[in-house]
């Protein structure tokens, strides 16, 4: 199968591309290698996929309309996984325009490419951040998510609305995946795990926001990739029982689906730090700080629908996942 992955040099995109290449699929990988974080890490991830003859490397920005039109016309992917995005909650307070350009304009270009070139299924990254001010736990895809608390979250909610419009107007099957705190080897340097590891090994204090009372549904990268592939192969279908009298926000009369993808086991930040201490063999000096603007105190995924529809079952314990991360971190940053 010919599959387009945007954000192919990213944390999730690179891991997904590897799995699909190993399965024998042809992957068209699109990434602009921007400098939001260490470009050398992105290049190192790419080195793993460039070894495969069935990998097509494309250096492009999804916000570039003309380039994306040419890409879809040339390669005609059967299915698309859109993972390219301006990530990060806190950075959206500093540079809001980058979120508009990539997450909104870029996503519109992806939708248009799917519309005009007969794409069988579009799977795209949403985020647990869309739950915003919700306090009902666990978060359900059937909950209202009209109160985001960051521009990043608002852009991801907008992606869901945009996808539904294209599913409705043009019968394009679309599936949005709300990711919950993905972690593991090759992760982004701005993510907590790498920041903590770097400072702990250097003997520097780590900033622990919300006084360590955060709870997160930490989800290991391999479990995320397995869920994406299962979803990609489960093409979204209309829900014949959908009713405007009692609307279900996760389905539609159009071929549209939303799923949470998480571990379904929220863990307090302090426990996360304890496991990282054990795996790195060093104790953390903690600088306890209040909740940051735009941050959510807790995330907890209800994955019932994903389990029922595609048999998703996360299998990696926190101890296993952080252990693998620690091994990778020491080998990669010591090289």
N, C-alpha and C positions, 0 to 999 in steps of 0.2 A: 504494500500500500504506500502511496505517496502522501506524506504528512508534513505540513508546514508547522514549525514551532517558532514563535517569536520569543525573543529573550533567550536565545539558545546558548549564550555564554553565561547566563545567570545561574543561580544556585539550583533552582528547581528545573529550569529548562535544560541545563546540561545533563542532569541526572536522568531526566525523561528521555532525552535524545539518545543517550547510551543504551537504555533499555530497549527502545524501539529499534535501534540499529542492530543490537544483538538478536532481536527477534526477526531480522531480515527485512524490515521496512526501509523505504527510502525516506530520509529526513532532509527537508529544506530548512536549514537553520538560519534565522534572521536575527542579527544583533548589531547595534551601532557602536558597541564598546565605548559608551560614554564614560566620563570620569567621575560619576557620582561616588564611586569607590574604586579601589585599587584595580587598574586596568590589567596589571600583570596577573592577578588572580583570575580574571576573566579569560585571559589568553591561556593560562595553565589549564583551565577547564576545557577550553576549546581544543587543546592539544590531544585530549582523550578522544574526542569525536572525529577530529580530522584524520585519524588513522583508518577510518572506515571508508571504503570506496563508495558506499551508498549514502554518504553524507555530502550534501551540497551546501557550501558555506557562502552566505550572502551578507555583506556588510551594508546595512541600510537602517534608516530611522523610520519606524512605522508612521510617524507624523508627516512624512514626506509623501504626499498624495500621488504624485506622478510616478515615483519609484515603486510604490506599492501596487499601483495599477499595472505597471510593466511586469512586476514579479508574478502576480497572479496570472496574467496573460501568458507568460513564458512557461511557468512550471505547472500550472493547473493542479494544485493539490486536491486530493480527494477529501482530506479532513484537515482541520486547522486547530492548533492549540495556542491560544494567545496568552502568553505569560509576560510579555514585555510590558513594563509599567514603571512609572516613577514611584518607588516604594518609600516607606518610612512615614510614620505619623508625625514625629517631631520636625522633620525636615520640611513638612508641608506648611509649617508656621514661618519658615524662612524664605522659601522659594515656591509660592503657590502657582506661578505661571507654568512651571515645569510639569505640574500635575495636570493642568488643563491641556497642555500640548500633547503629552504622551498618552495620558489615561483617557482623555475625551476625544481629541482630534485623531490621535493614532488609532483608537478603537473604532471610530467611525470609518476610517480607511480600511480596517480589517473587515468590518461588516459589509462595506461596499464591494470588496474583493470577493467575499463569499457569495454575495447577491448575484454578481455578474458572471461568475465562473462555476456555478453548479456545485459548490462545496456540499458534501453529504452531511457534515456535522461540524459545528464550531463549539469547542470547549474553551472556556475562558476563565481566568483567575479573578475571583472576587476576594473577599476578605472577611474575617470575623469582625473586623472593625466596623462593618456596617451596622452592627447591633447597637453601637453607640450608647445612648442613655438607658437602654433596656436593662432591667434588673432581674427579670424572670429567668431562672436557670433550670435546666440547661437551655441554651439558645436553640430555638427551633426555626427552621426555614419557613414555618407558617406564621411566625411572629411578625408584628409590624416593625419596620426598620426605618421609620421616617424621621429619626432624631439622631443623625450622626454628630460626632463631637470632634471631627477633624476634617479638613478638606480632602485628605487621602480617602477617608471613609466615604465622604460624599461622592467622590469620583467613582468609587467602586459600586456604590448604589446606582449611580447614573449608568454605569455599564450594564447593569442588570435591566434597567428600564429600556435602554437602547436596544439590547439584544431582544427583549420581548417585542418591541416594535417591528424589528426585522423578521422575527419569527411569524408575527401576525400578518404583516403586509406581504411577505415574499415566501412564506412557508419554509424558511431556513431553520433546520433543527439546531437549537442552541442550548447549551448546558453551562450554567455558572457554578463554580466551585468556591465556596467560602472557606479559605484556608485558615487553620488555627495554629499559630506559633510553630512553624516548621523549623526544625533544627537538624544538625548532623554535619558530617565532613563536607568541606568545600562551601560552607555557608558564608554569607556576606560579612565583611569586617565591621559593619555598623550594627550587627545584631548582638544581643546581650552576651551570648555564649563566647564569642571571640573576644569581645571587649573585656569580659571577666577573666578569661584565660590569660590574655596578654598582660593585664595588670597584676593578676595574682602571681604569675611566674616572675614578674619584674619586682615583686615586693611592694607594689603600689596599692592603695586602697581602692575598692570598687564602689561606685555609686549605686545604692540600693533604694529605688524609689518606692513611695508609698510605705516606707519603713519595712519593706519585705513582705507586706501583706497581700501582694498580688497573688492571684491564682491564675495559672495558664494551662490550657489544654495542649501541652507540648506534644508535637507529632513528628515522628522520625521521618526523614526524607524518603527512605525506601517504602514506607507505608503510604506516603503521599503519592509517589510515582505509581505504585500499584493501583491506587484508587483512580488516578487520572486515566490510566490505560483501560481499566475496566469501564470507566464512564465513557471514554472515547468510543469504545466498541458497543456501547449501549445507546444507540442513536435516539435522541429525544423524540417523543411522540406526543400528539395532542391528548389531553385528558377528556374523554367523552362525557365524564360526569361533572366537569367544571361548571359552576353556576355563578352568574353575576350577583345573585341574591345572597350567596354565601361564598365569596371569592376566596380561593386558595392562592396565596402569593407565590408558592413554589411550583405551581403547574398552571396550565392554561388550556383554552381551546386550541391554541397554537402549539406547534411542536417545541415546547419550552420547558426547561427544568432548572431548578436550583437545588443544590445539595450543600450541607455542611461536610467538611472533610477534616476530621480531627481524631484524637485518640480516645475521646469520650471519658477521659480520666484527668480532671484538673488537679494540678499539683502546686502547692504553695512555693513561691519564689525561694524561700529560705531552704526548703528541701532540695530544690534544684541546685542551689549553691553548694549544699552539703555533698551531694553526689559528685559535683564537679571538683570539689576539694579532694575527695577520695581518689578520683581518677587521675588528677594532676599531681597528687601527693604534696599539696601545699594548702595552708590555711588562708582564708581570705580576711583581709582587713576591710571592715564594712563601714561605709559612710552613709548613714541612714538619712534619707531625704523624703520630703512630702511628695504626693502624687503630682506628676507633670501634666501641664495643660495638654488636652487631647488624648491622654492615656485612659484606658479602661481598667478599672480595678480587677475585674475577673473576666475570664472567658471559659466557656464550657459548652462543648458541641453535642447536640442531639443528632446522632448519625443514623437514626432509625431508617430513614428513607433510603440512604445510600446502601445500608446493609441489605434492605429488602430488595432493592432494584438491581444491584450489581454484586452482592455478596461481599462487600467491603468489610475487612476485619483487620484492624491494625494489630500487629503482633510484636512490636519491639518495645521492651520495657525501657523506662527512663535510664536505668543503670546500664543496660546494653547500649543504648543509643549514645549516651554521654561518654561511655567507655570508648566507643568507636571514634567519636569526635576527638577525644583527647589524644588517641593514637595518631590520628591524621594531623592534628594541630602540631604536635611535637615534631613529626616527620616533615611536614611541609614548611613550617617556619624555621626549622633548624637547617634546612637545606641551603 
